[in-house]
Amino acid sequence: MTGVELVDVGVSYGERRVLHGISARVGAGEWLAVLGPNGSGKTTALRAVCGLVDFDGDVIVGTTSIRTMHKRVLARSVALLPQHPTAPVGMRVSTYVLLGRTPHLSYFAQETDKDRAVAERVLDRLGIGALAERDVSSLSGGERQLTMLARALAQEPSILILDEPTSALDIGHQQDVMEVIDDLRRNDGIAVISAMHDLTAASQFAANIVMLSRGHVVASGHVGSVLTEERIKEHFGASVRIVQDGAGVVVIPVRTNGNGSTGAAR
């Protein structure tokens, strides 16, 4: 298993600079959370790691720059679960998950028994083997998210990139998905990079955090050093209280009374 490193990565869309010299590293079996308000560049940073946008600087997978990697080789190493994956109508779950084997196939080749066995094993591991013959579009939110994750894992990646993996899920399914990903990290040595809005969940699952604001890194390091009430106020515009927890920290929004100070509603 390998890790990934971003070295002074910058991205521009036309004349608009959206990422400014981002550097970060996550090793095999580690989890890095990328946090920041809307428009801070989180998704763009993830897309750069996958080679989906032009960038300056470098992205190193293992010891190799992705600039020198064939796209098929990169796809075997890095799997992306986007925030809004497409759910094709009329496609069975088993067929959809099998699409994750595409980077391992030569051009015009058909899936082999090995590929089908990998897809089946992933479905069983995620506890959704019983859904194999269901239409993807008929699934509940939690089932669909696990199916999308299964497709990514069918690539057998060393690095898993997640863009808001729980944004459309209720709290129970959020916890299920996060625990599954953490199990893969711990037991399979997969390096995980996730963009997240839920600061509490990020602190409980990721050992390290990079916080972005307007395309710049404004803080990075261990959870406790990055997630502070002052920093969240400055960059998210939110009044919060930080409570220490054995698994991380709990970020509690604090209602204001309308003049900028906190207080209970009357």
C-alpha positions in Angstrom: 0.0 0.0 0.0 1.1 3.5 -0.7 0.4 7.1 0.4 0.0 10.4 -1.5 1.6 13.8 -1.2 0.5 17.1 -2.6 3.5 19.4 -3.2 2.7 23.1 -3.6 -0.4 22.3 -5.7 -2.1 25.2 -7.4 -5.1 25.3 -9.7 -6.6 28.0 -11.9 -9.8 28.0 -13.9 -9.0 30.5 -16.7 -7.7 33.6 -15.0 -9.3 32.7 -11.6 -6.9 31.1 -9.1 -8.8 28.7 -6.9 -6.0 26.8 -5.2 -2.8 28.4 -3.9 0.2 26.2 -3.2 -1.5 23.4 -1.2 0.9 20.9 0.4 -0.2 17.9 2.4 0.6 14.2 2.9 -1.2 11.1 4.0 0.5 7.8 4.4 -0.8 4.2 4.0 -3.5 3.5 6.6 -3.9 7.1 7.5 -7.0 9.4 7.1 -6.6 13.1 6.1 -9.7 15.4 6.2 -9.9 18.5 4.1 -12.1 21.1 5.7 -13.3 24.5 4.8 -16.3 26.6 4.0 -18.1 26.4 0.7 -16.0 27.6 -2.2 -12.7 27.1 -0.3 -11.3 24.7 -2.9 -11.8 21.3 -1.2 -13.3 19.5 -4.3 -10.7 21.0 -6.6 -7.9 19.7 -4.3 -9.4 16.2 -4.5 -9.7 16.4 -8.2 -6.1 17.4 -8.5 -5.0 14.3 -6.6 -7.0 12.2 -9.1 -5.4 14.0 -12.1 -8.8 15.4 -13.2 -7.8 19.0 -13.4 -4.6 20.7 -14.6 -2.4 21.9 -11.8 1.0 23.2 -11.1 3.2 21.8 -8.3 3.1 18.0 -8.0 1.1 15.1 -6.7 3.2 12.1 -5.7 1.6 8.6 -5.3 4.1 6.4 -3.5 7.3 7.7 -5.1 5.9 8.5 -8.5 4.5 11.8 -9.8 1.1 11.3 -11.3 2.3 13.5 -14.2 4.4 10.5 -15.4 1.7 7.8 -14.7 -0.5 6.4 -17.4 -4.2 7.2 -16.6 -5.0 3.5 -16.3 -2.2 3.0 -13.8 -3.3 6.0 -11.8 -6.9 4.7 -11.7 -5.7 1.4 -10.2 -4.1 3.3 -7.4 -6.6 6.1 -6.7 -10.3 5.7 -6.5 -12.7 8.7 -6.2 -16.2 8.7 -4.6 -17.6 12.0 -5.9 -20.2 14.0 -3.9 -23.0 13.4 -6.5 -22.2 10.2 -8.3 -24.5 9.2 -11.1 -27.0 6.4 -10.5 -27.7 4.8 -13.9 -31.3 3.8 -14.4 -31.8 0.1 -15.3 -28.4 -1.0 -14.2 -28.1 -3.8 -11.6 -25.9 -3.2 -8.5 -23.6 -6.1 -9.4 -23.0 -4.6 -12.9 -22.4 -1.1 -11.6 -19.9 -2.3 -9.1 -18.1 -4.4 -11.8 -17.4 -1.1 -13.6 -14.8 -0.5 -10.9 -12.7 -3.2 -12.5 -12.3 -1.2 -15.8 -8.8 0.1 -15.0 -7.6 -3.5 -14.7 -8.9 -4.6 -18.1 -7.1 -4.2 -21.4 -8.9 -2.3 -24.2 -12.0 -4.2 -25.5 -11.5 -7.0 -22.9 -14.4 -8.6 -21.0 -14.5 -9.0 -17.2 -13.1 -12.3 -16.0 -14.2 -14.6 -13.2 -11.5 -12.9 -11.1 -13.1 -9.5 -11.7 -16.6 -10.8 -10.8 -15.2 -12.4 -7.7 -13.6 -9.1 -6.6 -16.9 -7.3 -7.1 -18.8 -9.9 -5.2 -16.3 -9.9 -2.4 -16.6 -6.1 -2.0 -20.4 -6.2 -1.9 -20.3 -8.9 0.8 -17.7 -7.0 2.8 -19.9 -3.9 2.8 -22.9 -5.9 3.8 -24.9 -5.3 0.6 -24.5 -8.6 -1.2 -28.3 -9.1 -1.1 -28.6 -6.0 -3.2 -26.7 -7.4 -6.2 -29.7 -7.9 -8.4 -31.4 -4.7 -7.5 -31.6 -1.7 -9.8 -29.2 1.0 -8.6 -31.8 3.7 -9.0 -34.2 1.8 -6.7 -31.9 1.9 -3.7 -32.3 4.0 -0.5 -29.8 6.8 0.2 -27.6 4.6 2.5 -27.7 1.6 0.1 -26.8 3.8 -2.8 -23.9 5.4 -1.1 -22.5 2.0 -0.1 -23.0 0.8 -3.7 -21.0 3.8 -5.0 -18.3 3.0 -2.4 -18.3 -0.6 -3.5 -17.6 0.4 -7.1 -14.6 2.5 -5.9 -13.3 -0.3 -3.8 -13.6 -2.8 -6.7 -10.7 -0.9 -8.3 -8.6 -2.3 -5.4 -7.1 1.2 -4.8 -4.3 2.1 -2.4 -5.8 5.6 -2.0 -9.5 6.4 -1.5 -10.7 10.0 -2.2 -14.1 10.9 -0.8 -16.0 14.1 -1.5 -18.6 14.7 1.2 -19.3 10.9 1.5 -22.2 11.3 4.0 -23.8 14.6 2.9 -27.1 13.0 1.8 -27.4 10.5 4.5 -29.2 10.3 7.8 -27.2 10.1 11.0 -27.4 6.3 11.2 -26.2 5.7 7.6 -23.5 8.4 8.1 -22.1 6.4 10.9 -22.3 3.2 9.0 -20.4 4.6 6.0 -17.7 6.2 8.1 -17.1 3.1 10.1 -16.8 1.0 7.0 -14.2 3.4 5.5 -12.3 3.4 8.8 -12.3 -0.4 8.8 -10.7 -0.4 5.3 -8.1 2.2 6.5 -7.1 0.2 9.5 -7.3 -3.3 8.1 -6.3 -2.9 4.5 -3.9 0.0 4.8 -5.8 2.3 2.4 -4.9 5.9 2.6 -8.0 8.1 2.8 -8.5 11.7 1.9 -12.0 13.1 2.5 -13.5 16.6 2.0 -16.1 17.0 4.8 -18.5 19.6 6.1 -19.2 17.8 9.4 -16.3 19.0 11.6 -17.2 16.6 14.5 -17.1 13.6 12.2 -13.9 14.7 10.7 -12.3 15.0 14.1 -13.4 11.6 15.1 -12.2 9.7 12.1 -9.3 11.7 10.7 -6.0 11.9 12.6 -4.9 15.0 10.6 -6.7 17.9 9.1 -6.0 20.5 6.4 -8.3 23.6 6.6 -8.7 25.6 3.5 -10.1 29.1 3.0 -10.3 30.9 -0.3 -7.9 28.4 -1.8 -5.2 28.8 0.8 -4.2 26.4 3.6 -5.0 28.3 6.8 -4.2 25.5 9.3 -3.0 21.9 9.2 -2.0 19.3 11.7 -3.6 17.3 14.4 -7.3 17.7 15.1 -6.9 19.5 18.4 -4.5 22.1 17.0 -6.6 22.9 13.9 -10.2 22.9 15.2 -10.4 25.9 17.5 -13.4 28.1 18.3 -11.5 31.1 17.1 -10.4 29.6 13.8 -13.9 28.2 13.0 -15.4 31.7 13.7 -12.8 33.4 11.4 -13.1 31.1 8.4 -16.6 29.6 8.7 -18.3 32.6 10.2 -19.8 30.3 12.9 -20.0 30.7 16.6 -19.3 27.3 18.2 -18.2 25.6 21.4 -15.5 22.9 21.3 -15.9 20.0 23.6 -13.1 17.5 24.0 -14.1 13.9 23.4 -12.1 10.7 23.7 -12.5 10.0 19.9 -11.8 13.6 18.8 -13.7 16.8 19.5 -17.4 17.8 19.3 -18.2 21.0 17.6 -21.4 22.5 18.9 -23.0 25.5 17.1 -23.9 28.2 19.6 -26.9 30.4 18.8 -26.3 34.2 18.9 -28.9 36.7 20.2 -28.6 38.8 17.1 -25.9 41.3 18.2 -23.0 38.9 17.7 -22.9 37.7 21.4 -24.0 34.2 22.4 -26.9 33.6 24.6 -30.0 31.4 25.1 -33.2 32.2 23.2 -35.9 33.9 25.3 
